[in-house]
Amino acid sequence: MSKYILLLLFAVVAFGCDDIIEVEDISNTTVIVLAPTNNAVLNNTTLTFSWEPIESAETYQIQIATPTFDEALQIVVDSTLANTNFTTTLENTNYEWRIRAKNSGYQTAYTTKSFSIEE
């Protein structure tokens, strides 16, 4: 029996774990945003952000900045989630939000949208 265990250990070392457990490359996949859409003007400060699931994604990283990521005065949200929606309360102002999918080996590029909350 010990010969079989040694043979198995040799196979794992020789071929590596990547050949045994393959992680799907999602890096060329785009996260499709459902809401809020780009340039949306909203009048409610409690918002639910949602997006379509990516097959083989394990988590999603959501970030929200004001007013934009390029000129961020503040990153108001930076969270990692297992589901495809996120609810938070924000102040009346302009924002950008972005979302990307991740698994143990890869991540997508961010999908970025802008929106504003007005009274």
Backbone atoms as SQL, in Angstrom:
CREATE TABLE atoms (id INTEGER PRIMARY KEY, chain TEXT, resi INTEGER, resn TEXT, atom TEXT, x REAL, y REAL, z REAL);
INSERT INTO atoms VALUES
  (1, 'A', 1, 'MET', 'N', 0.807, -1.194, 0.000),
  (2, 'A', 1, 'MET', 'CA', 0.000, 0.000, 0.000),
  (3, 'A', 1, 'MET', 'C', 0.858, 1.269, 0.000),
  (4, 'A', 2, 'SER', 'N', 1.977, 1.257, 0.699),
  (5, 'A', 2, 'SER', 'CA', 2.821, 2.440, 0.775),
  (6, 'A', 2, 'SER', 'C', 3.427, 2.790, -0.575),
  (7, 'A', 3, 'LYS', 'N', 3.610, 1.808, -1.474),
  (8, 'A', 3, 'LYS', 'CA', 4.108, 2.101, -2.816),
  (9, 'A', 3, 'LYS', 'C', 3.118, 2.968, -3.579),
  (10, 'A', 4, 'TYR', 'N', 1.832, 2.743, -3.389),
  (11, 'A', 4, 'TYR', 'CA', 0.804, 3.531, -4.061),
  (12, 'A', 4, 'TYR', 'C', 0.767, 4.967, -3.545),
  (13, 'A', 5, 'ILE', 'N', 0.966, 5.111, -2.267),
  (14, 'A', 5, 'ILE', 'CA', 0.999, 6.456, -1.682),
  (15, 'A', 5, 'ILE', 'C', 2.213, 7.218, -2.201),
  (16, 'A', 6, 'LEU', 'N', 3.360, 6.561, -2.257),
  (17, 'A', 6, 'LEU', 'CA', 4.557, 7.210, -2.793),
  (18, 'A', 6, 'LEU', 'C', 4.374, 7.576, -4.259),
  (19, 'A', 7, 'LEU', 'N', 3.728, 6.711, -5.022),
  (20, 'A', 7, 'LEU', 'CA', 3.465, 6.991, -6.432),
  (21, 'A', 7, 'LEU', 'C', 2.536, 8.194, -6.578),
  (22, 'A', 8, 'LEU', 'N', 1.512, 8.270, -5.742),
  (23, 'A', 8, 'LEU', 'CA', 0.593, 9.410, -5.763),
  (24, 'A', 8, 'LEU', 'C', 1.318, 10.702, -5.386),
  (25, 'A', 9, 'LEU', 'N', 2.132, 10.668, -4.358),
  (26, 'A', 9, 'LEU', 'CA', 2.901, 11.848, -3.959),
  (27, 'A', 9, 'LEU', 'C', 3.844, 12.287, -5.071),
  (28, 'A', 10, 'PHE', 'N', 4.489, 11.325, -5.716),
  (29, 'A', 10, 'PHE', 'CA', 5.365, 11.656, -6.834),
  (30, 'A', 10, 'PHE', 'C', 4.586, 12.337, -7.953),
  (31, 'A', 11, 'ALA', 'N', 3.381, 11.836, -8.256),
  (32, 'A', 11, 'ALA', 'CA', 2.561, 12.425, -9.319),
  (33, 'A', 11, 'ALA', 'C', 2.170, 13.857, -8.977),
  (34, 'A', 12, 'VAL', 'N', 1.805, 14.109, -7.743),
  (35, 'A', 12, 'VAL', 'CA', 1.422, 15.457, -7.320),
  (36, 'A', 12, 'VAL', 'C', 2.606, 16.409, -7.428),
  (37, 'A', 13, 'VAL', 'N', 3.767, 15.971, -6.974),
  (38, 'A', 13, 'VAL', 'CA', 4.958, 16.813, -7.032),
  (39, 'A', 13, 'VAL', 'C', 5.395, 17.032, -8.470),
  (40, 'A', 14, 'ALA', 'N', 5.349, 15.980, -9.277),
  (41, 'A', 14, 'ALA', 'CA', 5.831, 16.075, -10.657),
  (42, 'A', 14, 'ALA', 'C', 4.923, 16.927, -11.535),
  (43, 'A', 15, 'PHE', 'N', 3.629, 16.827, -11.334),
  (44, 'A', 15, 'PHE', 'CA', 2.691, 17.522, -12.223),
  (45, 'A', 15, 'PHE', 'C', 2.087, 18.758, -11.599),
  (46, 'A', 16, 'GLY', 'N', 2.199, 18.936, -10.314),
  (47, 'A', 16, 'GLY', 'CA', 1.665, 20.118, -9.632),
  (48, 'A', 16, 'GLY', 'C', 0.176, 20.022, -9.397),
  (49, 'A', 17, 'CYS', 'N', -0.285, 20.787, -8.466),
  (50, 'A', 17, 'CYS', 'CA', -1.703, 20.785, -8.111),
  (51, 'A', 17, 'CYS', 'C', -2.562, 21.434, -9.180),
  (52, 'A', 18, 'ASP', 'N', -2.009, 22.347, -9.981),
  (53, 'A', 18, 'ASP', 'CA', -2.797, 23.019, -11.007),
  (54, 'A', 18, 'ASP', 'C', -3.352, 22.037, -12.019),
  (55, 'A', 19, 'ASP', 'N', -2.632, 20.951, -12.254),
  (56, 'A', 19, 'ASP', 'CA', -3.124, 19.949, -13.186),
  (57, 'A', 19, 'ASP', 'C', -4.238, 19.112, -12.576),
  (58, 'A', 20, 'ILE', 'N', -4.299, 19.060, -11.263),
  (59, 'A', 20, 'ILE', 'CA', -5.322, 18.268, -10.592),
  (60, 'A', 20, 'ILE', 'C', -6.581, 19.106, -10.378),
  (61, 'A', 21, 'ILE', 'N', -6.419, 20.327, -9.888),
  (62, 'A', 21, 'ILE', 'CA', -7.546, 21.219, -9.641),
  (63, 'A', 21, 'ILE', 'C', -7.365, 22.439, -10.532),
  (64, 'A', 22, 'GLU', 'N', -8.190, 22.537, -11.561),
  (65, 'A', 22, 'GLU', 'CA', -8.065, 23.643, -12.499),
  (66, 'A', 22, 'GLU', 'C', -9.064, 24.742, -12.158),
  (67, 'A', 23, 'VAL', 'N', -8.576, 25.962, -12.053),
  (68, 'A', 23, 'VAL', 'CA', -9.411, 27.123, -11.786),
  (69, 'A', 23, 'VAL', 'C', -9.694, 27.806, -13.118),
  (70, 'A', 24, 'GLU', 'N', -10.971, 28.086, -13.370),
  (71, 'A', 24, 'GLU', 'CA', -11.337, 28.709, -14.638),
  (72, 'A', 24, 'GLU', 'C', -10.839, 30.145, -14.699),
  (73, 'A', 25, 'ASP', 'N', -10.239, 30.497, -15.829),
  (74, 'A', 25, 'ASP', 'CA', -9.757, 31.849, -16.058),
  (75, 'A', 25, 'ASP', 'C', -10.939, 32.744, -16.428),
  (76, 'A', 26, 'ILE', 'N', -11.293, 33.660, -15.537),
  (77, 'A', 26, 'ILE', 'CA', -12.410, 34.576, -15.771),
  (78, 'A', 26, 'ILE', 'C', -11.921, 35.975, -16.138),
  (79, 'A', 27, 'SER', 'N', -10.619, 36.130, -16.348),
  (80, 'A', 27, 'SER', 'CA', -10.045, 37.466, -16.531),
  (81, 'A', 27, 'SER', 'C', -10.541, 38.192, -17.781),
  (82, 'A', 28, 'ASN', 'N', -11.031, 37.474, -18.775),
  (83, 'A', 28, 'ASN', 'CA', -11.557, 38.113, -19.983),
  (84, 'A', 28, 'ASN', 'C', -13.081, 38.252, -19.965),
  (85, 'A', 29, 'THR', 'N', -13.694, 38.000, -18.830),
  (86, 'A', 29, 'THR', 'CA', -15.138, 38.109, -18.666),
  (87, 'A', 29, 'THR', 'C', -15.481, 39.502, -18.143),
  (88, 'A', 30, 'THR', 'N', -16.631, 40.020, -18.555),
  (89, 'A', 30, 'THR', 'CA', -17.090, 41.332, -18.102),
  (90, 'A', 30, 'THR', 'C', -18.291, 41.165, -17.183),
  (91, 'A', 31, 'VAL', 'N', -18.261, 41.836, -16.046),
  (92, 'A', 31, 'VAL', 'CA', -19.408, 41.831, -15.138),
  (93, 'A', 31, 'VAL', 'C', -20.475, 42.758, -15.726),
  (94, 'A', 32, 'ILE', 'N', -21.684, 42.243, -15.895),
  (95, 'A', 32, 'ILE', 'CA', -22.805, 43.011, -16.434),
  (96, 'A', 32, 'ILE', 'C', -23.571, 43.639, -15.275),
  (97, 'A', 33, 'VAL', 'N', -23.599, 44.972, -15.250),
  (98, 'A', 33, 'VAL', 'CA', -24.287, 45.724, -14.199),
  (99, 'A', 33, 'VAL', 'C', -25.780, 45.784, -14.511),
  (100, 'A', 34, 'LEU', 'N', -26.593, 45.543, -13.487),
  (101, 'A', 34, 'LEU', 'CA', -28.045, 45.663, -13.622),
  (102, 'A', 34, 'LEU', 'C', -28.557, 46.996, -13.068),
  (103, 'A', 35, 'ALA', 'N', -28.036, 47.418, -11.909),
  (104, 'A', 35, 'ALA', 'CA', -28.491, 48.675, -11.309),
  (105, 'A', 35, 'ALA', 'C', -27.519, 49.106, -10.225),
  (106, 'A', 36, 'PRO', 'N', -27.325, 50.420, -10.023),
  (107, 'A', 36, 'PRO', 'CA', -27.828, 51.493, -10.873),
  (108, 'A', 36, 'PRO', 'C', -27.029, 51.572, -12.184),
  (109, 'A', 37, 'THR', 'N', -27.723, 51.946, -13.215),
  (110, 'A', 37, 'THR', 'CA', -27.115, 52.040, -14.536),
  (111, 'A', 37, 'THR', 'C', -26.288, 53.319, -14.651),
  (112, 'A', 38, 'ASN', 'N', -25.537, 53.410, -15.741),
  (113, 'A', 38, 'ASN', 'CA', -24.646, 54.550, -15.926),
  (114, 'A', 38, 'ASN', 'C', -25.432, 55.852, -16.046),
  (115, 'A', 39, 'ASN', 'N', -24.960, 56.869, -15.348),
  (116, 'A', 39, 'ASN', 'CA', -25.532, 58.222, -15.335),
  (117, 'A', 39, 'ASN', 'C', -26.943, 58.280, -14.756),
  (118, 'A', 40, 'ALA', 'N', -27.303, 57.321, -13.946),
  (119, 'A', 40, 'ALA', 'CA', -28.624, 57.329, -13.303),
  (120, 'A', 40, 'ALA', 'C', -28.708, 58.491, -12.314),
  (121, 'A', 41, 'VAL', 'N', -29.866, 59.135, -12.263),
  (122, 'A', 41, 'VAL', 'CA', -30.153, 60.182, -11.287),
  (123, 'A', 41, 'VAL', 'C', -31.219, 59.616, -10.360),
  (124, 'A', 42, 'LEU', 'N', -30.881, 59.456, -9.093),
  (125, 'A', 42, 'LEU', 'CA', -31.747, 58.783, -8.129),
  (126, 'A', 42, 'LEU', 'C', -32.192, 59.757, -7.056),
  (127, 'A', 43, 'ASN', 'N', -33.344, 59.475, -6.450),
  (128, 'A', 43, 'ASN', 'CA', -33.835, 60.346, -5.380),
  (129, 'A', 43, 'ASN', 'C', -33.993, 59.599, -4.058),
  (130, 'A', 44, 'ASN', 'N', -33.470, 58.408, -3.981),
  (131, 'A', 44, 'ASN', 'CA', -33.513, 57.625, -2.754),
  (132, 'A', 44, 'ASN', 'C', -32.085, 57.388, -2.281),
  (133, 'A', 45, 'THR', 'N', -31.815, 57.589, -1.006),
  (134, 'A', 45, 'THR', 'CA', -30.444, 57.435, -0.505),
  (135, 'A', 45, 'THR', 'C', -30.098, 55.993, -0.140),
  (136, 'A', 46, 'THR', 'N', -31.095, 55.128, -0.030),
  (137, 'A', 46, 'THR', 'CA', -30.837, 53.706, 0.201),
  (138, 'A', 46, 'THR', 'C', -30.905, 53.003, -1.145),
  (139, 'A', 47, 'LEU', 'N', -29.762, 52.441, -1.556),
  (140, 'A', 47, 'LEU', 'CA', -29.643, 51.857, -2.887),
  (141, 'A', 47, 'LEU', 'C', -29.248, 50.404, -2.811),
  (142, 'A', 48, 'THR', 'N', -29.739, 49.640, -3.776),
  (143, 'A', 48, 'THR', 'CA', -29.279, 48.268, -3.962),
  (144, 'A', 48, 'THR', 'C', -28.532, 48.196, -5.278),
  (145, 'A', 49, 'PHE', 'N', -27.282, 47.823, -5.210),
  (146, 'A', 49, 'PHE', 'CA', -26.433, 47.624, -6.378),
  (147, 'A', 49, 'PHE', 'C', -26.553, 46.162, -6.773),
  (148, 'A', 50, 'SER', 'N', -26.727, 45.900, -8.064),
  (149, 'A', 50, 'SER', 'CA', -26.868, 44.510, -8.494),
  (150, 'A', 50, 'SER', 'C', -26.193, 44.281, -9.834),
  (151, 'A', 51, 'TRP', 'N', -25.802, 43.047, -10.083),
  (152, 'A', 51, 'TRP', 'CA', -25.087, 42.658, -11.296),
  (153, 'A', 51, 'TRP', 'C', -25.359, 41.187, -11.562),
  (154, 'A', 52, 'GLU', 'N', -25.100, 40.779, -12.811),
  (155, 'A', 52, 'GLU', 'CA', -25.311, 39.387, -13.191),
  (156, 'A', 52, 'GLU', 'C', -24.178, 38.524, -12.641),
  (157, 'A', 53, 'PRO', 'N', -24.492, 37.301, -12.245),
  (158, 'A', 53, 'PRO', 'CA', -23.436, 36.417, -11.742),
  (159, 'A', 53, 'PRO', 'C', -22.491, 35.979, -12.860),
  (160, 'A', 54, 'ILE', 'N', -21.260, 35.721, -12.497),
  (161, 'A', 54, 'ILE', 'CA', -20.242, 35.189, -13.400),
  (162, 'A', 54, 'ILE', 'C', -19.997, 33.734, -12.991),
  (163, 'A', 55, 'GLU', 'N', -20.138, 32.837, -13.951),
  (164, 'A', 55, 'GLU', 'CA', -19.857, 31.439, -13.663),
  (165, 'A', 55, 'GLU', 'C', -18.398, 31.301, -13.251),
  (166, 'A', 56, 'SER', 'N', -18.144, 30.545, -12.246),
  (167, 'A', 56, 'SER', 'CA', -16.804, 30.296, -11.677),
  (168, 'A', 56, 'SER', 'C', -16.281, 31.444, -10.828),
  (169, 'A', 57, 'ALA', 'N', -17.068, 32.495, -10.607),
  (170, 'A', 57, 'ALA', 'CA', -16.665, 33.541, -9.667),
  (171, 'A', 57, 'ALA', 'C', -16.976, 33.073, -8.251),
  (172, 'A', 58, 'GLU', 'N', -16.062, 33.344, -7.345),
  (173, 'A', 58, 'GLU', 'CA', -16.274, 32.994, -5.942),
  (174, 'A', 58, 'GLU', 'C', -16.725, 34.189, -5.124),
  (175, 'A', 59, 'THR', 'N', -16.195, 35.368, -5.473),
  (176, 'A', 59, 'THR', 'CA', -16.562, 36.597, -4.771),
  (177, 'A', 59, 'THR', 'C', -16.607, 37.748, -5.763),
  (178, 'A', 60, 'TYR', 'N', -17.154, 38.863, -5.287),
  (179, 'A', 60, 'TYR', 'CA', -17.216, 40.100, -6.062),
  (180, 'A', 60, 'TYR', 'C', -16.684, 41.220, -5.183),
  (181, 'A', 61, 'GLN', 'N', -15.910, 42.114, -5.780),
  (182, 'A', 61, 'GLN', 'CA', -15.415, 43.277, -5.051),
  (183, 'A', 61, 'GLN', 'C', -16.138, 44.503, -5.579),
  (184, 'A', 62, 'ILE', 'N', -16.841, 45.194, -4.681),
  (185, 'A', 62, 'ILE', 'CA', -17.551, 46.421, -5.030),
  (186, 'A', 62, 'ILE', 'C', -16.856, 47.591, -4.366),
  (187, 'A', 63, 'GLN', 'N', -16.716, 48.672, -5.120),
  (188, 'A', 63, 'GLN', 'CA', -16.161, 49.913, -4.590),
  (189, 'A', 63, 'GLN', 'C', -17.054, 51.058, -5.044),
  (190, 'A', 64, 'ILE', 'N', -17.229, 52.036, -4.159),
  (191, 'A', 64, 'ILE', 'CA', -17.994, 53.240, -4.469),
  (192, 'A', 64, 'ILE', 'C', -17.144, 54.432, -4.055),
  (193, 'A', 65, 'ALA', 'N', -16.991, 55.398, -4.978),
  (194, 'A', 65, 'ALA', 'CA', -16.179, 56.591, -4.718),
  (195, 'A', 65, 'ALA', 'C', -16.996, 57.835, -4.997),
  (196, 'A', 66, 'THR', 'N', -16.615, 58.927, -4.353),
  (197, 'A', 66, 'THR', 'CA', -17.231, 60.207, -4.640),
  (198, 'A', 66, 'THR', 'C', -16.154, 61.235, -4.929),
  (199, 'A', 67, 'PRO', 'N', -16.231, 62.049, -5.954),
  (200, 'A', 67, 'PRO', 'CA', -17.223, 61.986, -7.017),
  (201, 'A', 67, 'PRO', 'C', -16.888, 60.953, -8.091),
  (202, 'A', 68, 'THR', 'N', -15.562, 60.688, -8.318),
  (203, 'A', 68, 'THR', 'CA', -15.131, 59.683, -9.289),
  (204, 'A', 68, 'THR', 'C', -13.899, 58.977, -8.735),
  (205, 'A', 69, 'PHE', 'N', -13.530, 57.870, -9.345),
  (206, 'A', 69, 'PHE', 'CA', -12.308, 57.188, -8.908),
  (207, 'A', 69, 'PHE', 'C', -11.061, 57.973, -9.290),
  (208, 'A', 70, 'ASP', 'N', -11.099, 58.661, -10.424),
  (209, 'A', 70, 'ASP', 'CA', -9.942, 59.455, -10.842),
  (210, 'A', 70, 'ASP', 'C', -9.719, 60.674, -9.944),
  (211, 'A', 71, 'GLU', 'N', -10.792, 61.224, -9.386),
  (212, 'A', 71, 'GLU', 'CA', -10.710, 62.399, -8.520),
  (213, 'A', 71, 'GLU', 'C', -11.378, 62.126, -7.176),
  (214, 'A', 72, 'ALA', 'N', -11.104, 60.965, -6.616),
  (215, 'A', 72, 'ALA', 'CA', -11.807, 60.521, -5.414),
  (216, 'A', 72, 'ALA', 'C', -11.513, 61.403, -4.206),
  (217, 'A', 73, 'LEU', 'N', -12.566, 61.963, -3.645),
  (218, 'A', 73, 'LEU', 'CA', -12.461, 62.632, -2.354),
  (219, 'A', 73, 'LEU', 'C', -12.569, 61.599, -1.245),
  (220, 'A', 74, 'GLN', 'N', -13.309, 60.519, -1.558),
  (221, 'A', 74, 'GLN', 'CA', -13.509, 59.477, -0.563),
  (222, 'A', 74, 'GLN', 'C', -13.919, 58.180, -1.258),
  (223, 'A', 75, 'ILE', 'N', -13.377, 57.072, -0.809),
  (224, 'A', 75, 'ILE', 'CA', -13.874, 55.744, -1.176),
  (225, 'A', 75, 'ILE', 'C', -14.841, 55.386, -0.059),
  (226, 'A', 76, 'VAL', 'N', -16.130, 55.385, -0.369),
  (227, 'A', 76, 'VAL', 'CA', -17.127, 55.190, 0.682),
  (228, 'A', 76, 'VAL', 'C', -17.455, 53.725, 0.917),
  (229, 'A', 77, 'VAL', 'N', -17.166, 52.873, -0.065),
  (230, 'A', 77, 'VAL', 'CA', -17.377, 51.432, 0.080),
  (231, 'A', 77, 'VAL', 'C', -16.232, 50.714, -0.613),
  (232, 'A', 78, 'ASP', 'N', -15.712, 49.692, 0.039),
  (233, 'A', 78, 'ASP', 'CA', -14.760, 48.748, -0.550),
  (234, 'A', 78, 'ASP', 'C', -15.006, 47.416, 0.146),
  (235, 'A', 79, 'SER', 'N', -15.824, 46.567, -0.476),
  (236, 'A', 79, 'SER', 'CA', -16.266, 45.327, 0.168),
  (237, 'A', 79, 'SER', 'C', -16.130, 44.140, -0.771),
  (238, 'A', 80, 'THR', 'N', -15.925, 42.994, -0.182),
  (239, 'A', 80, 'THR', 'CA', -15.908, 41.734, -0.916),
  (240, 'A', 80, 'THR', 'C', -17.152, 40.950, -0.515),
  (241, 'A', 81, 'LEU', 'N', -17.886, 40.476, -1.517),
  (242, 'A', 81, 'LEU', 'CA', -19.177, 39.824, -1.304),
  (243, 'A', 81, 'LEU', 'C', -19.228, 38.480, -2.007),
  (244, 'A', 82, 'ALA', 'N', -20.062, 37.587, -1.506),
  (245, 'A', 82, 'ALA', 'CA', -20.280, 36.297, -2.162),
  (246, 'A', 82, 'ALA', 'C', -21.529, 36.322, -3.037),
  (247, 'A', 83, 'ASN', 'N', -22.374, 37.323, -2.884),
  (248, 'A', 83, 'ASN', 'CA', -23.616, 37.380, -3.660),
  (249, 'A', 83, 'ASN', 'C', -23.551, 38.474, -4.723),
  (250, 'A', 84, 'THR', 'N', -24.640, 38.637, -5.469),
  (251, 'A', 84, 'THR', 'CA', -24.646, 39.562, -6.614),
  (252, 'A', 84, 'THR', 'C', -25.475, 40.815, -6.360),
  (253, 'A', 85, 'ASN', 'N', -25.556, 41.223, -5.101),
  (254, 'A', 85, 'ASN', 'CA', -26.183, 42.509, -4.798),
  (255, 'A', 85, 'ASN', 'C', -25.637, 43.033, -3.476),
  (256, 'A', 86, 'PHE', 'N', -25.799, 44.351, -3.319),
  (257, 'A', 86, 'PHE', 'CA', -25.269, 45.030, -2.147),
  (258, 'A', 86, 'PHE', 'C', -26.145, 46.239, -1.876),
  (259, 'A', 87, 'THR', 'N', -26.597, 46.397, -0.643),
  (260, 'A', 87, 'THR', 'CA', -27.452, 47.525, -0.273),
  (261, 'A', 87, 'THR', 'C', -26.718, 48.406, 0.734),
  (262, 'A', 88, 'THR', 'N', -26.792, 49.724, 0.496),
  (263, 'A', 88, 'THR', 'CA', -26.171, 50.683, 1.403),
  (264, 'A', 88, 'THR', 'C', -26.932, 51.995, 1.331),
  (265, 'A', 89, 'THR', 'N', -26.666, 52.861, 2.287),
  (266, 'A', 89, 'THR', 'CA', -27.252, 54.195, 2.313),
  (267, 'A', 89, 'THR', 'C', -26.141, 55.208, 2.060),
  (268, 'A', 90, 'LEU', 'N', -26.405, 56.133, 1.136),
  (269, 'A', 90, 'LEU', 'CA', -25.422, 57.146, 0.739),
  (270, 'A', 90, 'LEU', 'C', -26.024, 58.536, 0.851),
  (271, 'A', 91, 'GLU', 'N', -25.177, 59.546, 0.862),
  (272, 'A', 91, 'GLU', 'CA', -25.630, 60.934, 0.901),
  (273, 'A', 91, 'GLU', 'C', -25.934, 61.435, -0.505),
  (274, 'A', 92, 'ASN', 'N', -26.619, 62.562, -0.580),
  (275, 'A', 92, 'ASN', 'CA', -26.917, 63.191, -1.868),
  (276, 'A', 92, 'ASN', 'C', -25.636, 63.787, -2.454),
  (277, 'A', 93, 'THR', 'N', -25.151, 63.227, -3.537),
  (278, 'A', 93, 'THR', 'CA', -23.972, 63.736, -4.249),
  (279, 'A', 93, 'THR', 'C', -23.731, 62.874, -5.484),
  (280, 'A', 94, 'ASN', 'N', -22.598, 63.067, -6.142),
  (281, 'A', 94, 'ASN', 'CA', -22.223, 62.288, -7.322),
  (282, 'A', 94, 'ASN', 'C', -21.291, 61.153, -6.918),
  (283, 'A', 95, 'TYR', 'N', -21.440, 60.006, -7.598),
  (284, 'A', 95, 'TYR', 'CA', -20.657, 58.821, -7.276),
  (285, 'A', 95, 'TYR', 'C', -20.245, 58.082, -8.546),
  (286, 'A', 96, 'GLU', 'N', -19.214, 57.265, -8.395),
  (287, 'A', 96, 'GLU', 'CA', -18.904, 56.201, -9.338),
  (288, 'A', 96, 'GLU', 'C', -18.869, 54.910, -8.533),
  (289, 'A', 97, 'TRP', 'N', -19.329, 53.828, -9.167),
  (290, 'A', 97, 'TRP', 'CA', -19.205, 52.530, -8.524),
  (291, 'A', 97, 'TRP', 'C', -18.627, 51.551, -9.514),
  (292, 'A', 98, 'ARG', 'N', -17.925, 50.564, -8.980),
  (293, 'A', 98, 'ARG', 'CA', -17.340, 49.555, -9.847),
  (294, 'A', 98, 'ARG', 'C', -17.410, 48.192, -9.163),
  (295, 'A', 99, 'ILE', 'N', -17.410, 47.182, -10.021),
  (296, 'A', 99, 'ILE', 'CA', -17.555, 45.813, -9.550),
  (297, 'A', 99, 'ILE', 'C', -16.644, 44.919, -10.378),
  (298, 'A', 100, 'ARG', 'N', -16.032, 43.929, -9.723),
  (299, 'A', 100, 'ARG', 'CA', -15.270, 42.907, -10.445),
  (300, 'A', 100, 'ARG', 'C', -15.495, 41.558, -9.769),
  (301, 'A', 101, 'ALA', 'N', -15.341, 40.508, -10.560),
  (302, 'A', 101, 'ALA', 'CA', -15.489, 39.141, -10.056),
  (303, 'A', 101, 'ALA', 'C', -14.115, 38.558, -9.791),
  (304, 'A', 102, 'LYS', 'N', -14.054, 37.638, -8.814),
  (305, 'A', 102, 'LYS', 'CA', -12.774, 37.010, -8.451),
  (306, 'A', 102, 'LYS', 'C', -12.991, 35.527, -8.177),
  (307, 'A', 103, 'ASN', 'N', -11.976, 34.735, -8.469),
  (308, 'A', 103, 'ASN', 'CA', -11.911, 33.377, -7.953),
  (309, 'A', 103, 'ASN', 'C', -10.500, 33.157, -7.426),
  (310, 'A', 104, 'SER', 'N', -10.149, 31.951, -7.072),
  (311, 'A', 104, 'SER', 'CA', -8.863, 31.738, -6.409),
  (312, 'A', 104, 'SER', 'C', -7.651, 31.989, -7.302),
  (313, 'A', 105, 'GLY', 'N', -7.855, 32.075, -8.621),
  (314, 'A', 105, 'GLY', 'CA', -6.721, 32.295, -9.493),
  (315, 'A', 105, 'GLY', 'C', -6.786, 33.513, -10.385),
  (316, 'A', 106, 'TYR', 'N', -7.982, 34.079, -10.559),
  (317, 'A', 106, 'TYR', 'CA', -8.161, 35.139, -11.553),
  (318, 'A', 106, 'TYR', 'C', -9.156, 36.181, -11.053),
  (319, 'A', 107, 'GLN', 'N', -9.166, 37.320, -11.742),
  (320, 'A', 107, 'GLN', 'CA', -10.174, 38.348, -11.489),
  (321, 'A', 107, 'GLN', 'C', -10.478, 39.049, -12.801),
  (322, 'A', 108, 'THR', 'N', -11.686, 39.583, -12.900),
  (323, 'A', 108, 'THR', 'CA', -12.065, 40.351, -14.078),
  (324, 'A', 108, 'THR', 'C', -11.590, 41.786, -13.903),
  (325, 'A', 109, 'ALA', 'N', -11.640, 42.539, -14.974),
  (326, 'A', 109, 'ALA', 'CA', -11.434, 43.986, -14.865),
  (327, 'A', 109, 'ALA', 'C', -12.675, 44.573, -14.193),
  (328, 'A', 110, 'TYR', 'N', -12.538, 45.759, -13.638),
  (329, 'A', 110, 'TYR', 'CA', -13.697, 46.438, -13.055),
  (330, 'A', 110, 'TYR', 'C', -14.643, 46.893, -14.163),
  (331, 'A', 111, 'THR', 'N', -15.938, 46.813, -13.886),
  (332, 'A', 111, 'THR', 'CA', -16.965, 47.481, -14.677),
  (333, 'A', 111, 'THR', 'C', -17.380, 48.692, -13.865),
  (334, 'A', 112, 'THR', 'N', -17.290, 49.887, -14.451),
  (335, 'A', 112, 'THR', 'CA', -17.500, 51.137, -13.708),
  (336, 'A', 112, 'THR', 'C', -18.694, 51.898, -14.268),
  (337, 'A', 113, 'LYS', 'N', -19.534, 52.410, -13.373),
  (338, 'A', 113, 'LYS', 'CA', -20.703, 53.217, -13.730),
  (339, 'A', 113, 'LYS', 'C', -20.762, 54.434, -12.810),
  (340, 'A', 114, 'SER', 'N', -21.373, 55.502, -13.303),
  (341, 'A', 114, 'SER', 'CA', -21.547, 56.695, -12.471),
  (342, 'A', 114, 'SER', 'C', -23.031, 56.912, -12.207),
  (343, 'A', 115, 'PHE', 'N', -23.324, 57.590, -11.100),
  (344, 'A', 115, 'PHE', 'CA', -24.708, 57.925, -10.752),
  (345, 'A', 115, 'PHE', 'C', -24.678, 59.096, -9.787),
  (346, 'A', 116, 'SER', 'N', -25.835, 59.699, -9.597),
  (347, 'A', 116, 'SER', 'CA', -25.949, 60.769, -8.605),
  (348, 'A', 116, 'SER', 'C', -27.239, 60.599, -7.829),
  (349, 'A', 117, 'ILE', 'N', -27.204, 61.096, -6.604),
  (350, 'A', 117, 'ILE', 'CA', -28.377, 61.100, -5.743),
  (351, 'A', 117, 'ILE', 'C', -28.744, 62.554, -5.492),
  (352, 'A', 118, 'GLU', 'N', -29.956, 62.917, -5.824),
  (353, 'A', 118, 'GLU', 'CA', -30.461, 64.279, -5.653),
  (354, 'A', 118, 'GLU', 'C', -31.737, 64.246, -4.826),
  (355, 'A', 119, 'GLU', 'N', -32.026, 65.356, -4.178),
  (356, 'A', 119, 'GLU', 'CA', -33.274, 65.466, -3.406),
  (357, 'A', 119, 'GLU', 'C', -34.462, 65.569, -4.310);
